[in-house]
Amino acid sequence: MPRIRLENLVKRYGDVEVLHGINLDMDENEFTVLVGPSGCGKSTTLRMIAGLETVSDGEIFINDRPVSNLEPKARDLAMVFQDYALYPHMNVARNMSFALRLQRRPKKEIDEKVGNVAEMLGLTDFLHRKPGELSGGQRQRVAMGRALTRDAGTFLFDEPLSNLDAKLRGQMRAELALMRQKVRKNMIYVTHDQIEAMTLGDRIVVMHGGYIQQQGTPEELFKRPANKFVAGFLGSPPMNFLEAEIQDLSGQPVVRGKGFELALPAEKAAAAASKTSNAVTLGIRPSDLHFSPDASDQEAVDLRVIVSEYIGAQSVLLCDCGGQKVEVELKSETPIALGETLRFAVNREGIHMFDRETEVAIR
């Protein structure tokens, strides 16, 4: 039974509708990540679940109980905000115990809960410090600790790492993953960062334009994107998109575009045969292109190197393919000269095709 269920959830601001009938089930003890670009409706959805935004239409259920008209404090939720929202005049221990003290819990219970959470988050040595004496990462851990001490049924995270630098975000992702292993509760996490979504979520919900584009496990969404938007949003570097046409050459279906012609595997060929139009968008991930000077014409593409970005063990190449830009991941020891044309074998099982008009995946 899903712990949290959204049924036909709609949000309007005046005459402008920003969420268009969201339906979503979130199972017990599941880490659900709502991800998408700015303005897609993910934070609005989270704030409606929390009770910080009113519901225009539809209903929110928690344990099969409708809660859309309940105050936030009656929903058994705890929220971690983007800007920490800590009380600057209180030390870490008092910030973390604030909700418990409002509930007039016994001091022994408060001290025990704060101590346990502080140990889990590595804050034991900082309990007597005030927020101004802490780093950004430490303050975010305090904000998470304050939520955890409440022992709510569901924890909500609204882009909690967006104010941190890249190195600290990586460290905090690892700490969140460790915390997730210890705290078996529902967690709903909002981010625009697809790396956070892929590394943290049991289930990813990709949103765009106020609609859910696709939901599923990170692997499902990465390997079988429902449409061009999902395919381009998940993955770093992002998927390459090339305009192409499907053609049948002497009984061998191929996908052909400017500067390339690739034979299609049987499964892809069967899917392509069901289309009424031959015009498609071909999707190839940078990791599915492999430097292979001897590869045959039907399984490879020739790419002219425009830019090479050295990032350590790998380089990311920006290449030209018949006037279309293509990115490639390549081991850095491979010698590269700008302007050089190199041959890359294509992992044909990793080819994706999308209808040129609807942008829906062909499969």
Secondary structure in CASP SS format (residue, H / E / C, confidence):
PFRMAT SS
TARGET T0000
AUTHOR 0000-0000-0000
METHOD secondary structure of the structure
MODEL  1
M C 1.00
P E 1.00
R E 1.00
I E 1.00
R E 1.00
L E 1.00
E E 1.00
N E 1.00
L E 1.00
V E 1.00
K E 1.00
R E 1.00
Y E 1.00
G C 1.00
D C 1.00
V E 1.00
E E 1.00
V E 1.00
L E 1.00
H E 1.00
G E 1.00
I E 1.00
N E 1.00
L E 1.00
D E 1.00
M E 1.00
D E 1.00
E C 1.00
N C 1.00
E C 1.00
F E 1.00
T E 1.00
V E 1.00
L E 1.00
V E 1.00
G C 1.00
P C 1.00
S C 1.00
G C 1.00
C C 1.00
G C 1.00
K H 1.00
S H 1.00
T H 1.00
T H 1.00
L H 1.00
R H 1.00
M H 1.00
I H 1.00
A H 1.00
G C 1.00
L C 1.00
E C 1.00
T C 1.00
V C 1.00
S C 1.00
D E 1.00
G E 1.00
E E 1.00
I E 1.00
F E 1.00
I E 1.00
N C 1.00
D C 1.00
R E 1.00
P E 1.00
V C 1.00
S C 1.00
N C 1.00
L C 1.00
E C 1.00
P H 1.00
K H 1.00
A H 1.00
R C 1.00
D C 1.00
L E 1.00
A E 1.00
M E 1.00
V E 1.00
F C 1.00
Q C 1.00
D C 1.00
Y C 1.00
A C 1.00
L C 1.00
Y C 1.00
P C 1.00
H C 1.00
M C 1.00
N C 1.00
V H 1.00
A H 1.00
R H 1.00
N H 1.00
M H 1.00
S C 1.00
F H 1.00
A H 1.00
L H 1.00
R H 1.00
L H 1.00
Q C 1.00
R C 1.00
R C 1.00
P C 1.00
K H 1.00
K H 1.00
E H 1.00
I H 1.00
D H 1.00
E H 1.00
K H 1.00
V H 1.00
G H 1.00
N H 1.00
V H 1.00
A H 1.00
E H 1.00
M H 1.00
L C 1.00
G C 1.00
L C 1.00
T H 1.00
D H 1.00
F H 1.00
L C 1.00
H C 1.00
R C 1.00
K C 1.00
P H 1.00
G H 1.00
E H 1.00
L C 1.00
S C 1.00
G H 1.00
G H 1.00
Q H 1.00
R H 1.00
Q H 1.00
R H 1.00
V H 1.00
A H 1.00
M H 1.00
G H 1.00
R H 1.00
A H 1.00
L H 1.00
T H 1.00
R C 1.00
D C 1.00
A C 1.00
G C 1.00
T E 1.00
F E 1.00
L E 1.00
F E 1.00
D E 1.00
E C 1.00
P C 1.00
L C 1.00
S C 1.00
N C 1.00
L C 1.00
D C 1.00
A H 1.00
K H 1.00
L H 1.00
R H 1.00
G H 1.00
Q H 1.00
M H 1.00
R H 1.00
A H 1.00
E H 1.00
L H 1.00
A H 1.00
L H 1.00
M H 1.00
R H 1.00
Q H 1.00
K H 1.00
V C 1.00
R C 1.00
K C 1.00
N E 1.00
M E 1.00
I E 1.00
Y E 1.00
V E 1.00
T E 1.00
H C 1.00
D C 1.00
Q H 1.00
I H 1.00
E H 1.00
A H 1.00
M H 1.00
T H 1.00
L H 1.00
G C 1.00
D C 1.00
R E 1.00
I E 1.00
V E 1.00
V E 1.00
M E 1.00
H E 1.00
G C 1.00
G C 1.00
Y E 1.00
I E 1.00
Q E 1.00
Q E 1.00
Q E 1.00
G E 1.00
T C 1.00
P H 1.00
E H 1.00
E H 1.00
L H 1.00
F H 1.00
K H 1.00
R C 1.00
P C 1.00
A C 1.00
N E 1.00
K H 1.00
F H 1.00
V H 1.00
A H 1.00
G H 1.00
F H 1.00
L C 1.00
G C 1.00
S C 1.00
P C 1.00
P C 1.00
M C 1.00
N E 1.00
F E 1.00
L E 1.00
E E 1.00
A E 1.00
E E 1.00
I E 1.00
Q E 1.00
D E 1.00
L E 1.00
S C 1.00
G C 1.00
Q E 1.00
P E 1.00
V E 1.00
V E 1.00
R E 1.00
G E 1.00
K C 1.00
G C 1.00
F E 1.00
E E 1.00
L E 1.00
A E 1.00
L C 1.00
P C 1.00
A H 1.00
E H 1.00
K H 1.00
A H 1.00
A H 1.00
A H 1.00
A H 1.00
A H 1.00
S C 1.00
K C 1.00
T C 1.00
S C 1.00
N C 1.00
A E 1.00
V E 1.00
T E 1.00
L E 1.00
G E 1.00
I E 1.00
R C 1.00
P H 1.00
S H 1.00
D H 1.00
L E 1.00
H E 1.00
F E 1.00
S C 1.00
P C 1.00
D C 1.00
A C 1.00
S C 1.00
D H 1.00
Q H 1.00
E H 1.00
A E 1.00
V E 1.00
D E 1.00
L E 1.00
R E 1.00
V E 1.00
I E 1.00
V E 1.00
S E 1.00
E E 1.00
Y E 1.00
I C 1.00
G C 1.00
A C 1.00
Q E 1.00
S E 1.00
V E 1.00
L E 1.00
L E 1.00
C E 1.00
D E 1.00
C E 1.00
G C 1.00
G C 1.00
Q E 1.00
K E 1.00
V E 1.00
E E 1.00
V E 1.00
E E 1.00
L E 1.00
K E 1.00
S C 1.00
E C 1.00
T C 1.00
P C 1.00
I C 1.00
A C 1.00
L C 1.00
G C 1.00
E C 1.00
T E 1.00
L E 1.00
R E 1.00
F E 1.00
A E 1.00
V E 1.00
N C 1.00
R H 1.00
E H 1.00
G H 1.00
I C 1.00
H E 1.00
M E 1.00
F E 1.00
D E 1.00
R C 1.00
E C 1.00
T C 1.00
E C 1.00
V E 1.00
A E 1.00
I C 1.00
R C 1.00
END
